Amino acid sequence: MCCLVARLLPLRRGREAPALTSRIRVIGYGYQLSRGITSGRISEMEPAERTIRNVVAKAERAADVTVNEVYVTTGFGPLSSQSFTANVDLPGGSVTSRDMDRVMRAAREYGSRLGKTVLHAVPFGYTLGYETGITDPLGMIGDTLKVDVHAVSVNGLVLKNLKHCIQRSHLSVAGVGASAYASGMAVLSESEMQNGVICLDMGAGSTGISVFSQGSFVYCDSVDIGGNHITNDIAHAFSMPLIEAERLKTLFASALVAPEDVCEPVIAEHDDDLEAEVVARHISKAELSDIARARLEQTFVEVRDRLRASGMEPMSGQRLVLTGGASELMGAVELAGQIFRKQPRLGRPRPVAGLPRPEAGPAFAAPVGLLIHLLEDDLTMDAGVAPEIIATSQGYLARVGQWLRESF
């Protein structure tokens, strides 16, 4: 779990608008091992609450601010991804900003018709009468305004527990987003989004899926498999503590086994609870890599099957981008390229002032992407539920604190 506190920088007069990431500076951050959260969902309230308090406190001390309100991004699921068309009449004849708001409200209402909560409703095309392919209808004339929308929604109960946990930490939730979407915003180039790309946000407990095509966000989903599953597999196979299994995975495991790995040993050490002594054993790199590869193959095959079943694979182009902490496992990018038969690369978030290079790796893609999303959306984002439902809610992963109140 991590928390970023960022400040919006003023625009200088007489100059062209700078890149989005040059408008913000991270003034504090904190992170630690996440507890009480499984696959992006609250599994134990008290450990999750403690983690939230600790992470926010670290960011507060570093930034020298008090955080009261947060934006949250998380890899929870299952997500529902749907595309549809919403429309409203135009009594005034020409399209106003109010009409644009009305048609998007209609889209959100339609997206939540099955009792789910809409996290994102992203327009990817407008129609006025018989005029199609319009990207910005503001000021144009017509009798009916239609918008093609991609909506991402989640089970409302999952979201309520997440928010409730955050509110127990004396924080209010300004907005919630899916980490798969946020990570894509942080690591993908405009050309990739235009030509078609799959972005996999590989976290500890889940892997988020986002697809961009023709410059628009067109699909989102998640599978409940992540880096922690590889750690658990290693711990179970060799009867060792999770902390030692994580160390071995990070330092020695690979998705691609080299011939020399069969004979090259690594030393695993851990305390024997019964004998009260340190137990050392030799494990080959090949054994570790076989376990890691099997779990990664399962992850990638399930993602590939989800995409095929959704009908989105033809729109996904030839590019594949992996990001998130688990994507840094050696050989993961190459293995994904083999399974998906696409051109793969490791996705690092765009540079942001104030975030040191070690903390600017794939593991920080989701919170950085959330910053970018907020800037592009004029610092607004739905909290996910109606105000009367929000009383006692909140909860989780990569959060950006305070800057709405501090900077504006």
VOPAGU-2260 file (C-alpha; in pm, 1 decimal, decimal comma):
REM VOPAGU-2260
SITE   aa  ch    i         X         Y         Z
SITE  MET   A    0       0,0       0,0       0,0
SITE  CYS   A    1     126,8     346,6     -78,4
SITE  CYS   A    2      15,4     707,0     -33,6
SITE  LEU   A    3     130,7    1006,7    -236,4
SITE  VAL   A    4      75,5    1367,4    -134,7
SITE  ALA   A    5     109,8    1601,5    -433,1
SITE  ARG   A    6      87,6    1974,6    -491,7
SITE  LEU   A    7     -46,4    2141,1    -802,8
SITE  LEU   A    8     204,0    2385,4    -951,5
SITE  PRO   A    9      80,1    2719,3   -1092,4
SITE  LEU   A   10      80,7    2773,5   -1467,7
SITE  ARG   A   11     316,4    3043,1   -1592,2
SITE  ARG   A   12     158,6    3310,8   -1806,6
SITE  GLY   A   13     256,4    3349,3   -2167,6
SITE  ARG   A   14     371,3    2991,3   -2208,7
SITE  GLU   A   15     217,9    2690,0   -2373,0
SITE  ALA   A   16      46,5    2440,4   -2146,0
SITE  PRO   A   17     310,7    2202,2   -2010,9
SITE  ALA   A   18     286,4    1825,8   -1991,8
SITE  LEU   A   19      45,1    1708,1   -1724,5
SITE  THR   A   20     311,7    1553,6   -1505,4
SITE  SER   A   21     508,1    1881,2   -1502,1
SITE  ARG   A   22     212,5    2050,4   -1328,6
SITE  ILE   A   23     245,5    1844,5   -1010,6
SITE  ARG   A   24     512,8    1779,8    -750,0
SITE  VAL   A   25     506,9    1495,7    -500,1
SITE  ILE   A   26     583,9    1649,3    -161,4
SITE  GLY   A   27     550,5    1334,2      48,2
SITE  TYR   A   28     497,8     962,9      19,1
SITE  GLY   A   29     476,2     652,6     233,2
SITE  TYR   A   30     443,1     281,2     169,1
SITE  GLN   A   31     456,1     -50,2     349,4
SITE  LEU   A   32     343,7    -411,9     326,7
SITE  SER   A   33     -33,5    -424,7     290,9
SITE  ARG   A   34    -220,4    -627,6     552,5
SITE  GLY   A   35    -589,1    -709,8     585,8
SITE  ILE   A   36    -646,3    -676,2     211,1
SITE  THR   A   37    -682,3    -968,1     -29,4
SITE  SER   A   38    -703,1    -916,9    -406,3
SITE  GLY   A   39    -783,3    -550,1    -353,8
SITE  ARG   A   40   -1071,9    -619,6    -115,2
SITE  ILE   A   41   -1091,5    -579,9     260,5
SITE  SER   A   42   -1047,3    -919,9     425,7
SITE  GLU   A   43    -968,3    -805,1     783,5
SITE  MET   A   44   -1085,1    -462,2     891,2
SITE  GLU   A   45    -843,3    -385,4    1175,7
SITE  PRO   A   46    -514,3    -482,5    1002,1
SITE  ALA   A   47    -625,1    -292,1     690,9
SITE  GLU   A   48    -710,3      12,7     898,7
SITE  ARG   A   49    -370,6       4,2    1071,9
SITE  THR   A   50    -194,4     -16,1     737,7
SITE  ILE   A   51    -388,0     283,3     606,5
SITE  ARG   A   52    -310,0     487,8     918,7
SITE  ASN   A   53      61,3     403,4     904,1
SITE  VAL   A   54     103,2     474,4     534,2
SITE  VAL   A   55     -83,1     806,4     549,8
SITE  ALA   A   56     112,5     908,3     861,5
SITE  LYS   A   57     442,0     850,2     679,1
SITE  ALA   A   58     327,1    1063,2     386,1
SITE  GLU   A   59     199,5    1335,2     620,6
SITE  ARG   A   60     532,6    1357,5     803,3
SITE  ALA   A   61     726,3    1374,4     477,7
SITE  ALA   A   62     497,4    1642,3     331,0
SITE  ASP   A   63     441,8    1831,2     658,7
SITE  VAL   A   64      66,3    1844,6     597,5
SITE  THR   A   65    -244,1    1693,0     752,8
SITE  VAL   A   66    -435,4    1464,6     519,2
SITE  ASN   A   67    -813,5    1477,1     552,4
SITE  GLU   A   68    -935,4    1362,7     212,1
SITE  VAL   A   69    -801,9    1102,6     -30,7
SITE  TYR   A   70    -848,3     968,1    -379,0
SITE  VAL   A   71    -814,8     591,4    -391,9
SITE  THR   A   72    -718,2     343,2    -658,3
SITE  THR   A   73    -727,9     -30,6    -606,3
SITE  GLY   A   74    -725,8    -360,3    -794,5
SITE  PHE   A   75   -1051,5    -497,8    -655,5
SITE  GLY   A   76   -1290,7    -704,9    -862,4
SITE  PRO   A   77   -1483,4    -852,9   -1017,0
SITE  LEU   A   78   -1520,5    -556,0   -1249,0
SITE  SER   A   79   -1796,2    -519,0   -1502,6
SITE  SER   A   80   -1692,3    -358,2   -1830,6
SITE  GLN   A   81   -1966,3    -249,9   -2071,9
SITE  SER   A   82   -2004,5     -17,7   -2370,8
SITE  PHE   A   83   -2335,7     142,6   -2463,0
SITE  THR   A   84   -2497,1     460,3   -2601,4
SITE  ALA   A   85   -2680,5     718,4   -2389,4
SITE  ASN   A   86   -2882,2    1008,0   -2528,9
SITE  VAL   A   87   -3067,7    1324,4   -2423,1
SITE  ASP   A   88   -3288,0    1573,6   -2609,1
SITE  LEU   A   89   -3154,6    1921,9   -2681,6
SITE  PRO   A   90   -3433,8    2172,2   -2605,8
SITE  GLY   A   91   -3207,2    2467,2   -2682,0
SITE  GLY   A   92   -3097,5    2339,1   -3021,2
SITE  SER   A   93   -2722,8    2373,9   -2957,5
SITE  VAL   A   94   -2508,1    2166,8   -2722,6
SITE  THR   A   95   -2415,0    2332,6   -2394,5
SITE  SER   A   96   -2189,9    2216,1   -2112,5
SITE  ARG   A   97   -2506,5    2141,0   -1917,2
SITE  ASP   A   98   -2619,0    1905,8   -2195,5
SITE  MET   A   99   -2281,1    1734,1   -2184,3
SITE  ASP   A  100   -2324,1    1682,2   -1809,8
SITE  ARG   A  101   -2680,2    1554,3   -1858,3
SITE  VAL   A  102   -2585,1    1290,7   -2112,7
SITE  MET   A  103   -2299,6    1165,5   -1894,9
SITE  ARG   A  104   -2533,6    1144,4   -1593,4
SITE  ALA   A  105   -2770,4     941,0   -1808,0
SITE  ALA   A  106   -2481,6     713,2   -1900,6
SITE  ARG   A  107   -2387,1     660,2   -1535,4
SITE  GLU   A  108   -2746,2     585,8   -1441,3
SITE  TYR   A  109   -2768,6     328,7   -1717,3
SITE  GLY   A  110   -2432,7     176,1   -1617,9
SITE  SER   A  111   -2552,4     128,3   -1259,7
SITE  ARG   A  112   -2886,3     -28,1   -1356,3
SITE  LEU   A  113   -2781,5    -374,2   -1228,4
SITE  GLY   A  114   -2716,6    -245,8    -879,0
SITE  LYS   A  115   -2342,8    -194,7    -928,4
SITE  THR   A  116   -2143,3     121,9    -867,2
SITE  VAL   A  117   -1988,4     293,8   -1168,6
SITE  LEU   A  118   -1620,3     377,7   -1116,9
SITE  HIS   A  119   -1549,2     518,3   -1461,3
SITE  ALA   A  120   -1774,4     633,1   -1745,8
SITE  VAL   A  121   -1545,0     731,2   -2031,5
SITE  PRO   A  122   -1693,3     879,9   -2353,0
SITE  PHE   A  123   -1535,3     768,6   -2680,7
SITE  GLY   A  124   -1762,3     927,7   -2942,1
SITE  TYR   A  125   -2063,1    1155,9   -2985,4
SITE  THR   A  126   -2350,7    1166,2   -3234,5
SITE  LEU   A  127   -2575,8    1461,1   -3324,9
SITE  GLY   A  128   -2873,8    1349,9   -3532,4
SITE  TYR   A  129   -2714,1    1164,0   -3821,5
SITE  GLU   A  130   -2370,3    1318,6   -3767,4
SITE  THR   A  131   -2138,8    1053,5   -3618,5
SITE  GLY   A  132   -1773,0    1045,1   -3523,4
SITE  ILE   A  133   -1786,5    1373,2   -3329,2
SITE  THR   A  134   -1519,6    1410,5   -3060,9
SITE  ASP   A  135   -1639,4    1739,5   -2904,4
SITE  PRO   A  136   -2001,0    1844,7   -2976,0
SITE  LEU   A  137   -1995,9    2155,0   -2753,8
SITE  GLY   A  138   -2160,2    2444,3   -2938,2
SITE  MET   A  139   -2283,8    2230,4   -3228,9
SITE  ILE   A  140   -2651,7    2221,2   -3333,3
SITE  GLY   A  141   -2885,2    1921,7   -3316,7
SITE  ASP   A  142   -3204,2    1786,9   -3163,8
SITE  THR   A  143   -3058,8    1481,7   -2985,1
SITE  LEU   A  144   -2716,0    1430,0   -2832,3
SITE  LYS   A  145   -2586,5    1073,2   -2810,2
SITE  VAL   A  146   -2265,0     955,5   -2646,8
SITE  ASP   A  147   -2087,2     622,2   -2677,2
SITE  VAL   A  148   -1959,1     532,6   -2332,1
SITE  HIS   A  149   -1737,3     268,0   -2178,3
SITE  ALA   A  150   -1840,3     215,3   -1815,6
SITE  VAL   A  151   -1650,0      22,4   -1548,8
SITE  SER   A  152   -1852,3     -80,7   -1244,0
SITE  VAL   A  153   -1796,5    -286,2    -929,9
SITE  ASN   A  154   -2008,5    -456,8    -666,5
SITE  GLY   A  155   -2134,8    -187,1    -431,5
SITE  LEU   A  156   -2074,8    -389,8    -114,0
SITE  VAL   A  157   -1703,8    -432,7    -192,4
SITE  LEU   A  158   -1675,2     -58,2    -238,1
SITE  LYS   A  159   -1865,9      21,5      81,9
SITE  ASN   A  160   -1632,4    -194,6     291,4
SITE  LEU   A  161   -1332,0     -31,4     128,2
SITE  LYS   A  162   -1462,7     314,4     207,8
SITE  HIS   A  163   -1574,1     216,8     556,1
SITE  CYS   A  164   -1219,9     107,6     637,3
SITE  ILE   A  165   -1079,4     440,9     519,9
SITE  GLN   A  166   -1334,2     638,3     718,0
SITE  ARG   A  167   -1239,2     442,7    1029,0
SITE  SER   A  168    -894,3     594,7     971,2
SITE  HIS   A  169   -1055,3     942,9     996,8
SITE  LEU   A  170   -1025,4    1013,3     624,9
SITE  SER   A  171   -1293,4    1101,5     371,8
SITE  VAL   A  172   -1297,2     958,7      19,2
SITE  ALA   A  173   -1308,4    1210,0    -264,2
SITE  GLY   A  174   -1303,7     948,0    -538,3
SITE  VAL   A  175   -1228,3     585,3    -624,5
SITE  GLY   A  176   -1077,6     440,8    -941,9
SITE  ALA   A  177    -970,2     106,5   -1084,6
SITE  SER   A  178    -594,0      55,0   -1074,1
SITE  ALA   A  179    -596,2    -109,1   -1418,3
SITE  TYR   A  180    -722,2     214,8   -1573,2
SITE  ALA   A  181    -495,2     438,3   -1363,6
SITE  SER   A  182    -185,9     233,4   -1446,6
SITE  GLY   A  183    -263,8     255,6   -1816,3
SITE  MET   A  184    -282,4     634,5   -1789,1
SITE  ALA   A  185      62,6     638,1   -1629,7
SITE  VAL   A  186     261,2     405,4   -1854,6
SITE  LEU   A  187     105,5     405,9   -2203,0
SITE  SER   A  188     205,5     636,2   -2487,6
SITE  GLU   A  189     -45,4     818,0   -2708,3
SITE  SER   A  190      56,6     608,6   -3009,8
SITE  GLU   A  191      -1,9     285,2   -2816,5
SITE  MET   A  192    -346,9     401,2   -2707,1
SITE  GLN   A  193    -427,6     498,0   -3063,7
SITE  ASN   A  194    -306,7     177,8   -3231,6
SITE  GLY   A  195    -437,7     -63,4   -2966,5
SITE  VAL   A  196    -266,7    -194,8   -2654,3
SITE  ILE   A  197    -324,4    -423,2   -2356,1
SITE  CYS   A  198    -197,4    -303,0   -2018,4
SITE  LEU   A  199    -160,3    -551,5   -1732,2
SITE  ASP   A  200    -128,6    -403,7   -1384,2
SITE  MET   A  201      31,5    -691,0   -1192,2
SITE  GLY   A  202     -14,4    -626,6    -822,6
SITE  ALA   A  203      35,2    -841,7    -515,3
SITE  GLY   A  204    -313,4    -992,7    -500,3
SITE  SER   A  205    -464,3    -929,9    -843,7
SITE  THR   A  206    -383,5    -848,6   -1205,3
SITE  GLY   A  207    -577,9    -565,0   -1363,1
SITE  ILE   A  208    -653,8    -561,9   -1735,3
SITE  SER   A  209    -713,9    -252,7   -1945,7
SITE  VAL   A  210    -744,9    -216,9   -2322,5
SITE  PHE   A  211    -706,9     108,2   -2513,7
SITE  SER   A  212    -790,9     149,4   -2882,7
SITE  GLN   A  213    -824,2     450,9   -3113,4
SITE  GLY   A  214    -717,0     670,5   -2825,0
SITE  SER   A  215    -997,8     553,9   -2594,4
SITE  PHE   A  216   -1033,7     329,4   -2291,4
SITE  VAL   A  217   -1249,9      40,1   -2415,6
SITE  TYR   A  218   -1219,2    -250,6   -2168,9
SITE  CYS   A  219   -1132,8    -321,1   -1806,1
SITE  ASP   A  220   -1126,6    -632,8   -1590,0
SITE  SER   A  221    -918,8    -806,4   -1323,4
SITE  VAL   A  222    -820,3   -1157,9   -1221,2
SITE  ASP   A  223    -750,3   -1254,8    -861,3
SITE  ILE   A  224    -394,0   -1373,7    -920,0
SITE  GLY   A  225     -87,5   -1165,1    -835,2
SITE  GLY   A  226     269,2   -1168,1    -710,3
SITE  ASN   A  227     170,9   -1294,9    -365,3
SITE  HIS   A  228      50,9   -1620,1    -522,1
SITE  ILE   A  229     403,3   -1690,6    -647,5
SITE  THR   A  230     540,6   -1618,8    -299,7
SITE  ASN   A  231     283,7   -1851,8    -141,9
SITE  ASP   A  232     366,9   -2125,8    -394,4
SITE  ILE   A  233     738,5   -2106,2    -308,9
SITE  ALA   A  234     670,7   -2103,2      65,5
SITE  HIS   A  235     444,1   -2407,0      35,4
SITE  ALA   A  236     677,5   -2603,2    -192,0
SITE  PHE   A  237     981,0   -2561,6      32,7
SITE  SER   A  238     809,1   -2526,6     374,6
SITE  MET   A  239     955,4   -2186,4     452,0
SITE  PRO   A  240     823,3   -1856,6     590,8
SITE  LEU   A  241     664,1   -1612,7     349,8
SITE  ILE   A  242     928,6   -1347,8     411,4
SITE  GLU   A  243    1204,4   -1586,0     299,5
SITE  ALA   A  244     998,6   -1701,2       2,1
SITE  GLU   A  245     953,1   -1338,7    -102,8
SITE  ARG   A  246    1328,6   -1279,4     -80,2
SITE  LEU   A  247    1407,7   -1581,5    -295,3
SITE  LYS   A  248    1141,6   -1487,8    -550,4
SITE  THR   A  249    1268,9   -1131,1    -580,2
SITE  LEU   A  250    1638,8   -1216,4    -604,3
SITE  PHE   A  251    1653,5   -1547,7    -788,5
SITE  ALA   A  252    1325,0   -1658,0    -952,1
SITE  SER   A  253    1274,1   -1613,6   -1324,8
SITE  ALA   A  254     997,9   -1696,1   -1570,1
SITE  LEU   A  255    1258,2   -1821,9   -1816,0
SITE  VAL   A  256    1483,2   -2107,4   -1703,5
SITE  ALA   A  257    1840,8   -2109,5   -1834,1
SITE  PRO   A  258    2035,8   -2440,6   -1860,3
SITE  GLU   A  259    2285,5   -2327,4   -1596,1
SITE  ASP   A  260    2001,7   -2261,3   -1347,8
SITE  VAL   A  261    1952,4   -2638,0   -1301,5
SITE  CYS   A  262    2283,4   -2669,7   -1119,1
SITE  GLU   A  263    2314,7   -2322,5    -968,8
SITE  PRO   A  264    2203,2   -2332,2    -604,5
SITE  VAL   A  265    2070,6   -2055,4    -381,3
SITE  ILE   A  266    2077,6   -2070,6      -3,6
SITE  ALA   A  267    1752,3   -2038,4     186,6
SITE  GLU   A  268    1775,1   -1962,8     557,0
SITE  HIS   A  269    1499,8   -1948,4     815,9
SITE  ASP   A  270    1442,5   -2012,1    1184,4
SITE  ASP   A  271    1323,0   -2356,1    1288,5
SITE  ASP   A  272    1056,2   -2289,4    1548,8
SITE  LEU   A  273    1100,5   -2628,5    1716,9
SITE  GLU   A  274    1480,3   -2645,4    1725,1
SITE  ALA   A  275    1533,2   -2269,4    1779,9
SITE  GLU   A  276    1812,0   -2260,2    1523,0
SITE  VAL   A  277    1867,7   -2131,1    1172,5
SITE  VAL   A  278    1804,3   -2390,8     904,4
SITE  ALA   A  279    1995,8   -2353,2     577,1
SITE  ARG   A  280    1913,3   -2547,0     263,5
SITE  HIS   A  281    2017,3   -2542,6    -100,4
SITE  ILE   A  282    1754,5   -2484,2    -368,3
SITE  SER   A  283    1833,3   -2454,1    -737,9
SITE  LYS   A  284    1732,4   -2150,6    -937,2
SITE  ALA   A  285    1554,0   -2385,7   -1175,2
SITE  GLU   A  286    1323,3   -2508,6    -898,7
SITE  LEU   A  287    1227,3   -2152,9    -804,6
SITE  SER   A  288    1180,8   -2055,6   -1167,2
SITE  ASP   A  289     958,8   -2354,3   -1245,7
SITE  ILE   A  290     720,4   -2246,5    -969,0
SITE  ALA   A  291     719,9   -1882,4   -1080,1
SITE  ARG   A  292     669,1   -1971,2   -1446,1
SITE  ALA   A  293     375,6   -2203,3   -1373,0
SITE  ARG   A  294     189,3   -1932,0   -1181,0
SITE  LEU   A  295     266,9   -1662,8   -1437,7
SITE  GLU   A  296     149,7   -1887,7   -1720,5
SITE  GLN   A  297    -177,9   -1941,8   -1534,0
SITE  THR   A  298    -218,8   -1564,8   -1495,6
SITE  PHE   A  299    -146,4   -1479,6   -1857,8
SITE  VAL   A  300    -361,0   -1760,3   -1998,3
SITE  GLU   A  301    -657,9   -1655,3   -1784,8
SITE  VAL   A  302    -617,4   -1292,9   -1896,5
SITE  ARG   A  303    -591,4   -1402,7   -2260,8
SITE  ASP   A  304    -905,8   -1614,4   -2227,6
SITE  ARG   A  305   -1095,9   -1324,1   -2066,1
SITE  LEU   A  306   -1002,6   -1097,8   -2356,0
SITE  ARG   A  307   -1108,3   -1353,9   -2614,2
SITE  ALA   A  308   -1442,1   -1410,6   -2440,1
SITE  SER   A  309   -1506,8   -1035,5   -2425,6
SITE  GLY   A  310   -1447,0    -989,0   -2796,9
SITE  MET   A  311   -1187,4    -719,0   -2727,7
SITE  GLU   A  312    -881,6    -903,6   -2854,5
SITE  PRO   A  313    -913,0    -775,6   -3216,1
SITE  MET   A  314    -913,6    -416,3   -3083,7
SITE  SER   A  315    -607,8    -465,0   -2863,3
SITE  GLY   A  316    -348,0    -420,1   -3137,7
SITE  GLN   A  317      -0,2    -570,2   -3128,0
SITE  ARG   A  318     137,8    -409,5   -2813,4
SITE  LEU   A  319     140,1    -545,2   -2457,2
SITE  VAL   A  320     259,2    -343,9   -2158,1
SITE  LEU   A  321     321,8    -496,4   -1814,8
SITE  THR   A  322     339,6    -278,6   -1505,5
SITE  GLY   A  323     288,0    -311,1   -1129,0
SITE  GLY   A  324     529,3    -460,2    -877,5
SITE  ALA   A  325     490,5    -823,5    -989,3
SITE  SER   A  326     578,0    -732,6   -1349,6
SITE  GLU   A  327     942,1    -683,4   -1246,4
SITE  LEU   A  328     994,4   -1056,9   -1195,8
SITE  MET   A  329    1272,9   -1162,8   -1429,6
SITE  GLY   A  330    1142,1   -1299,1   -1757,8
SITE  ALA   A  331     777,4   -1201,9   -1695,9
SITE  VAL   A  332     767,6    -959,7   -1989,8
SITE  GLU   A  333     921,5   -1213,0   -2230,2
SITE  LEU   A  334     685,7   -1490,7   -2117,2
SITE  ALA   A  335     383,7   -1263,5   -2163,3
SITE  GLY   A  336     498,1   -1184,0   -2516,3
SITE  GLN   A  337     515,7   -1554,1   -2598,8
SITE  ILE   A  338     168,4   -1631,6   -2462,5
SITE  PHE   A  339     -11,1   -1328,4   -2608,4
SITE  ARG   A  340     200,0   -1324,1   -2927,5
SITE  LYS   A  341     238,7    -948,6   -2901,9
SITE  GLN   A  342     525,3    -701,7   -2866,5
SITE  PRO   A  343     577,7    -669,3   -2489,7
SITE  ARG   A  344     753,3    -410,9   -2278,1
SITE  LEU   A  345     783,1    -316,8   -1910,2
SITE  GLY   A  346     582,3      -3,0   -1830,4
SITE  ARG   A  347     729,4     261,9   -1602,7
SITE  PRO   A  348     516,4     561,2   -1501,0
SITE  ARG   A  349     585,8     903,2   -1645,6
SITE  PRO   A  350     839,6    1104,1   -1442,7
SITE  VAL   A  351     686,4    1316,9   -1168,6
SITE  ALA   A  352     880,6    1582,8    -981,3
SITE  GLY   A  353     950,3    1494,5    -620,0
SITE  LEU   A  354     923,6    1117,3    -664,3
SITE  PRO   A  355    1271,9     959,5    -638,1
SITE  ARG   A  356    1374,6     716,8    -911,0
SITE  PRO   A  357    1361,5     401,9    -689,7
SITE  GLU   A  358     998,7     487,3    -607,3
SITE  ALA   A  359     914,4     574,3    -969,0
SITE  GLY   A  360     913,7     216,1   -1093,8
SITE  PRO   A  361     627,0      -4,3   -1213,3
SITE  ALA   A  362     504,1     -61,0    -856,6
SITE  PHE   A  363     400,6     307,4    -840,6
SITE  ALA   A  364     218,3     312,2   -1175,0
SITE  ALA   A  365    -134,7     315,2   -1026,1
SITE  PRO   A  366     -95,6     612,9    -787,4
SITE  VAL   A  367      93,3     816,2   -1049,0
SITE  GLY   A  368    -177,0     731,3   -1302,7
SITE  LEU   A  369    -440,9     847,8   -1057,3
SITE  LEU   A  370    -267,5    1186,7   -1037,2
SITE  ILE   A  371    -265,0    1211,5   -1416,8
SITE  HIS   A  372    -630,8    1107,9   -1438,3
SITE  LEU   A  373    -732,2    1374,9   -1187,5
SITE  LEU   A  374    -546,2    1644,5   -1379,6
SITE  GLU   A  375    -700,1    1543,9   -1711,6
SITE  ASP   A  376   -1045,5    1537,6   -1552,8
SITE  ASP   A  377   -1004,8    1884,6   -1397,8
SITE  LEU   A  378    -950,1    1743,0   -1050,5
SITE  THR   A  379   -1288,4    1578,2   -1024,6
SITE  MET   A  380   -1372,6    1215,9    -974,9
SITE  ASP   A  381   -1676,0    1031,4    -848,6
SITE  ALA   A  382   -1668,1     899,4    -495,3
SITE  GLY   A  383   -1856,4     599,7    -629,2
SITE  VAL   A  384   -2173,2     611,1    -418,3
SITE  ALA   A  385   -2444,1     861,0    -332,2
SITE  PRO   A  386   -2356,6    1098,6     -43,4
SITE  GLU   A  387   -2608,2     942,7     195,4
SITE  ILE   A  388   -2438,4     606,0     150,4
SITE  ILE   A  389   -2089,7     739,5     213,6
SITE  ALA   A  390   -2144,5     789,7     586,7
SITE  THR   A  391   -1870,5     565,4     727,2
SITE  SER   A  392   -1671,9     435,8     435,1
SITE  GLN   A  393   -1326,1     405,6     293,5
SITE  GLY   A  394   -1031,6     211,6     234,3
SITE  TYR   A  395    -711,4     115,0      58,4
SITE  LEU   A  396    -420,0      93,4    -180,5
SITE  ALA   A  397    -259,7     380,0    -362,5
SITE  ARG   A  398    -396,4     713,7    -240,9
SITE  VAL   A  399    -331,1    1073,1    -308,2
SITE  GLY   A  400    -391,6    1295,4     -10,7
SITE  GLN   A  401    -495,5    1643,9      71,7
SITE  TRP   A  402    -386,1    1826,7    -236,7
SITE  LEU   A  403    -738,4    1919,3    -339,3
SITE  ARG   A  404    -779,1    2104,7     -10,0
SITE  GLU   A  405    -417,9    2220,6      28,2
SITE  SER   A  406    -351,2    2345,3    -321,7
SITE  PHE   A  407    -673,9    2505,1    -433,0
